[in-house]
């Protein structure tokens, strides 16, 4: 009988150890899955950032062109105002 009890204890210990190992294995799988998910998110965010940076450069270029156009228009208006002032001074 004592031999039988010892066998049962060893089997229970083995079962407990297997359960602990299974829990550890499950936790590791969850961590690996989270890592994969986070890597995908990082990739998506990096792509989004890259696209936004390109978009920002495009907007900066457009703003520069608009500033140059505004300065050109301002210079032309100033020249026209000078012509009008010259006309008024001739009268």
Secondary structure, DSSP 8 states (H G I E B T S, - for coil): -HHHHHHHHHHHHHHHHHHHHHHHHHHHHHHHHHHHHHHHHHHHHHHHHHHHHHHHHHHHHHHHHHHHHHHHHHHHHHHHHHHHHHHHHH-
